[in-house]
Structure formats: C-alpha cells, structure tokens
Amino acid sequence: MSIVINGSGTVTGLAVGGLPDGTVDAGTLAANSVDSAELIDGAVDNSHMAAMAASKLTGSLPAISGASLTGLTAAQMPTGSVLQVVSTTVTASAAYTGNQYQNHVIGISVAITPRSTSSKILVTGHVSVGHSVATAGMAIGVMRGSTEIALGDASGSRQRHHVQTDTRAYAMRTLPFNVLDSPSTANAVTYSLRAQSGSANTLYINRDGENSTSSNHMSGVSTITAIEVQG
C-alpha cells in the first residue's frame, strides 16, 4: 500500500513497524495516550517502579521477609509488641558476708537502651543462692541504676525487698524475679541485683552453702533478662 499524505495532516498506508527504530520518542506521544492495554505483561520491572500507595496493597500479599521490613519505628508497633531482648548469664560463683544489704550489690546486671520513652521493660530471671548456715533468710532486690524497684510496703523498720526465702541445710535455692518497669527514658538503663543474708552469715551466688567441691555439692547459674515492650 502506498503512503498518502493528505491535506488534513494525516498519513495513511503506513504498515505496522514501518517507521525506523527510534523514530517515536517520548515527545511524540500525546499525554495519557498509553494505557495498560498497550503494556506487555511484566514489562514494568523494579527499576521503573515508583513509590506505591498503601491503598494499592489489597488482597492476598506474598510472604515478606523480616529483613525487608526497614524503617519501622517503635511508635508504629502495636502496644505490647516486643521491641528487643537483652540478657546476661552469670556462671561464676561469689560470696558476700554480713547483713548490710546496701553493700551486697552482686555482679548480675543487664543494660538496655529503650527505643521509646513510653516503653515498658520486663526484668526477669533467677538467682541461684546458698547460705553458710543451716537456716537463714535472704532477699533479692531489683535495681534500676541506684534505685531499687518493686519494693514491698513499709512497716516499721522492716526491710523491703522484691523476693525473700529461707535456705535450709546449706542447700542451694533459686530465687526468681519478675518486675515490669516504666523507666520513661530513651537513654541506656542498667538493671542489676543486690542481695542480703541474715545476721553476719555468708551468702553464696551460684553455689550451695558448704565450702566443698565434691560431687555431693552443687554449682548453679543466674540470669537477668530485660525485655522492652511497646507501651
């Protein structure tokens, strides 16, 4: 078919593919002249995708790797979500003598930097303890910095601590603790433990109350874990 250019400005007789490659550029196409019907399936690859509106994400979505979820802030997480977990495990034994509670800051601690000032911190764990006498009381307190948290009610000169127990016949006991704290800061916070033994006796950490390394006696382990929860 011959090509005809008529007076109205139209061209007829041009076959599909009749123009040389590269003849039609972006400026030749009229605005909004190309719709989805003219696109080949799969023609738009990742490099040509702009941002997608959230309203377009409907229907069943494919599985998304957690490694791909970046830029999500703590404030965008639902209340009760776990934001981070930090834990310390202590296996070495230690001994503390006397009943001066303030002096018994034991070497079990964990540091955590909250991601939000509204976060709550669940401090949990256990301490393995023994005592140098057959029957004696002991107590464990949970500290935020230099302040003890989760104290019992005051009553006269009675000392107030988080958890207290008796050990008998020098046996090793496990003292658990669970405290939900609201530090109201996004700065680093250190949680630690301190302990008290009754009278002037010796309190042992991670071992029983008799000074023996024979197979009849026990060693233990102590842990402290800080779990940040979205407030």
C-alpha positions as CSV (number, residue, x, y, z in Angstrom):
1,M,0.0,0.0,0.0
2,S,1.3,3.4,-0.9
3,I,1.8,6.1,1.7
4,V,-0.5,9.1,1.3
5,I,-0.1,12.4,3.0
6,N,-3.3,14.4,2.6
7,G,-4.1,17.9,3.2
8,S,-5.8,17.3,6.6
9,G,-2.4,16.4,8.2
10,T,-2.9,12.6,8.3
11,V,-0.8,9.8,6.9
12,T,-2.3,6.7,5.6
13,G,-0.9,3.5,4.1
14,L,1.8,3.1,6.9
15,A,2.2,-0.5,7.9
16,V,2.9,-1.7,11.5
17,G,6.6,-1.4,12.0
18,G,7.0,0.9,9.1
19,L,8.8,3.6,11.0
20,P,12.6,3.2,11.6
21,D,13.6,2.2,15.1
22,G,14.0,5.2,17.4
23,T,11.7,7.4,15.4
24,V,9.0,7.8,18.1
25,D,10.3,9.4,21.3
26,A,8.5,10.5,24.5
27,G,7.8,13.9,23.0
28,T,6.0,12.3,20.1
29,L,3.4,10.5,22.3
30,A,0.5,12.5,23.5
31,A,-0.1,12.8,27.2
32,N,-2.1,9.9,28.7
33,S,-2.1,8.1,25.3
34,V,-0.6,4.8,26.6
35,D,-2.7,2.7,29.0
36,S,-2.3,-0.8,30.5
37,A,-3.7,-2.5,27.3
38,E,-0.6,-1.4,25.4
39,L,1.9,-2.7,28.0
40,I,3.3,-6.2,27.7
41,D,2.8,-8.3,30.9
42,G,5.9,-8.0,33.1
43,A,7.2,-5.0,31.1
44,V,7.5,-2.8,34.2
45,D,10.4,-4.1,36.3
46,N,11.6,-3.0,39.8
47,S,13.9,-0.3,38.4
48,H,10.9,1.5,36.9
49,M,8.6,1.3,39.9
50,A,8.0,4.5,41.9
51,A,6.5,4.5,45.4
52,M,3.2,2.6,45.8
53,A,0.3,4.0,47.8
54,A,-0.8,1.9,50.8
55,S,-4.3,1.8,49.3
56,K,-2.9,-0.3,46.4
57,L,-1.8,-3.1,48.8
58,T,-5.0,-5.1,48.9
59,G,-5.9,-8.7,48.6
60,S,-3.6,-11.6,49.5
61,L,0.0,-10.4,49.8
62,P,3.0,-12.7,49.3
63,A,5.2,-13.7,52.3
64,I,7.6,-10.8,53.2
65,S,11.0,-11.5,54.8
66,G,11.6,-9.7,58.1
67,A,14.9,-8.5,56.7
68,S,12.9,-6.4,54.2
69,L,11.0,-4.5,56.9
70,T,13.2,-1.5,57.4
71,G,12.4,2.0,58.8
72,L,9.6,0.8,61.1
73,T,9.8,2.9,64.3
74,A,8.8,1.8,67.8
75,A,5.9,4.1,67.7
76,Q,4.4,2.2,64.8
77,M,4.5,-1.1,66.6
78,P,1.2,-2.3,68.3
79,T,1.0,-1.9,72.1
80,G,2.5,-5.0,73.7
81,S,4.9,-5.7,70.9
82,V,8.4,-6.9,72.0
83,L,10.9,-4.4,70.7
84,Q,14.2,-6.0,71.9
85,V,15.6,-8.6,74.4
86,V,18.9,-8.3,76.2
87,S,20.1,-10.9,78.6
88,T,23.1,-11.7,80.9
89,T,24.0,-15.1,82.2
90,V,26.5,-15.5,85.1
91,T,28.1,-18.8,85.9
92,A,30.9,-17.7,88.3
93,S,30.3,-18.1,92.0
94,A,30.7,-15.3,94.6
95,A,30.4,-14.8,98.3
96,Y,29.0,-11.9,100.3
97,T,29.4,-11.7,104.1
98,G,27.4,-9.7,106.6
99,N,23.9,-8.3,106.7
100,Q,24.5,-4.9,105.3
101,Y,22.1,-5.0,102.4
102,Q,23.4,-1.9,100.7
103,N,26.9,-3.5,100.4
104,H,25.7,-6.6,98.6
105,V,25.4,-5.4,95.1
106,I,26.1,-8.7,93.3
107,G,27.6,-8.9,89.9
108,I,24.5,-9.7,87.9
109,S,23.3,-6.9,85.6
110,V,22.0,-6.1,82.2
111,A,22.0,-2.8,80.2
112,I,19.3,-1.8,77.7
113,T,18.6,1.3,75.7
114,P,14.8,1.8,75.2
115,R,13.7,2.8,71.8
116,S,10.9,4.9,73.2
117,T,10.2,6.8,76.4
118,S,6.8,5.1,76.6
119,S,8.3,1.6,76.6
120,K,8.0,-0.7,79.5
121,I,10.8,-3.0,80.5
122,L,10.1,-6.5,81.8
123,V,13.1,-7.5,84.0
124,T,13.0,-11.2,84.7
125,G,15.4,-14.0,85.7
126,H,16.6,-16.0,88.6
127,V,19.5,-16.2,91.1
128,S,21.0,-19.4,92.4
129,V,21.9,-18.8,96.1
130,G,23.3,-20.7,99.0
131,H,23.9,-19.9,102.7
132,S,26.7,-20.6,105.2
133,V,24.3,-21.7,108.0
134,A,21.6,-24.4,108.2
135,T,18.7,-21.9,108.3
136,A,18.9,-18.3,107.4
137,G,16.8,-15.7,105.5
138,M,18.0,-14.0,102.3
139,A,16.5,-11.4,99.9
140,I,17.0,-10.3,96.4
141,G,16.3,-6.8,95.2
142,V,16.0,-5.5,91.6
143,M,17.7,-2.2,90.9
144,R,17.3,0.4,88.1
145,G,20.5,2.3,88.4
146,S,20.9,3.1,92.1
147,T,17.2,2.8,92.8
148,E,15.5,-0.4,94.0
149,I,12.2,-1.0,92.2
150,A,9.2,-3.2,93.2
151,L,9.6,-2.8,96.9
152,G,7.2,-4.3,99.5
153,D,5.1,-1.9,101.7
154,A,6.9,-0.2,104.6
155,S,6.1,-1.4,108.1
156,G,8.2,0.0,110.9
157,S,11.9,-0.8,110.4
158,R,11.1,-3.9,108.4
159,Q,13.4,-4.2,105.3
160,R,11.6,-4.2,102.0
161,H,12.9,-6.3,99.1
162,H,11.5,-7.9,96.0
163,V,11.7,-11.6,96.9
164,Q,12.8,-13.4,100.1
165,T,13.2,-17.0,101.1
166,D,14.8,-19.3,103.6
167,T,17.5,-21.9,102.8
168,R,17.9,-25.0,104.9
169,A,20.7,-27.4,105.5
170,Y,23.0,-25.2,103.3
171,A,21.1,-26.2,100.1
172,M,21.2,-24.0,97.0
173,R,17.9,-22.3,96.1
174,T,16.7,-20.5,93.1
175,L,15.2,-17.1,93.6
176,P,13.0,-16.0,90.6
177,F,12.1,-12.3,90.0
178,N,9.8,-10.5,87.6
179,V,9.4,-6.8,87.5
180,L,7.6,-4.7,84.9
181,D,9.3,-1.2,85.0
182,S,8.5,2.1,83.3
183,P,11.8,3.9,83.1
184,S,10.4,6.8,81.0
185,T,13.6,7.3,79.1
186,A,15.3,6.6,75.8
187,N,18.7,6.6,77.4
188,A,20.6,3.5,78.4
189,V,19.3,1.9,81.6
190,T,21.2,-0.7,83.7
191,Y,19.2,-3.2,85.8
192,S,21.1,-5.1,88.5
193,L,20.5,-7.2,91.6
194,R,21.5,-6.9,95.2
195,A,21.1,-9.4,98.0
196,Q,21.0,-9.6,101.7
197,S,21.7,-12.5,104.1
198,G,20.5,-12.8,107.6
199,S,22.9,-11.9,110.6
200,A,26.6,-11.9,109.8
201,N,26.5,-15.1,107.7
202,T,27.8,-15.6,104.2
203,L,25.5,-15.5,101.1
204,Y,26.8,-17.5,98.1
205,I,25.9,-16.9,94.5
206,N,25.8,-19.9,92.1
207,R,26.8,-22.4,94.7
208,D,25.5,-24.2,97.7
209,G,26.3,-23.1,101.3
210,E,29.0,-25.6,102.1
211,N,32.6,-24.9,101.1
212,S,33.2,-28.1,99.2
213,T,34.0,-29.1,95.6
214,S,33.0,-32.7,96.0
215,S,30.3,-34.3,93.8
216,N,27.9,-34.1,96.7
217,H,27.6,-30.3,96.3
218,M,26.2,-28.1,93.6
219,S,27.1,-25.1,91.4
220,G,24.4,-23.0,89.7
221,V,23.7,-20.3,87.2
222,S,22.0,-17.0,87.4
223,T,20.3,-14.9,84.7
224,I,18.8,-11.5,84.2
225,T,16.9,-10.5,81.1
226,A,15.4,-7.1,80.1
227,I,12.6,-7.2,77.5
228,E,11.4,-4.0,76.0
229,V,7.7,-3.9,75.4
230,Q,5.8,-1.2,73.4
231,G,3.8,0.9,75.8
